[in-house]
Amino acid sequence: FLGRPPPMPDTCILVDDHIDNIRAAKRAGWRAIACGPHASNIADESDAAIRTIHELPSVLPDLFLAPGT
C-alpha cells in the first residue's frame, strides 16, 4: 500500500466477534459484520450478524459474484 491513498471507508468491511471492534469500524464508516456464536448479541450494532464465516455470502453476496455478473 505504500504510495497509494488509503481505501475509502465505505469500501472497507470488518468481520469480527468483539463489540468494541464493531463499534470502531462503524465509527470509521466501515461496514461491520458480527460473526460468531454470540453474534446475535451485538446484531443491533452491526450491519449483519452471522454465526460462521461460511454465511458471509448470504450477507455480502456482491463480494462472491463471478466476474462479469
Beta strands, then each sheet from edge to edge (+ up, - down):
strand 1: 13-16
strand 2: 31-35
strand 3: 48-50
sheet 1: 1+ 2+ 3+
end
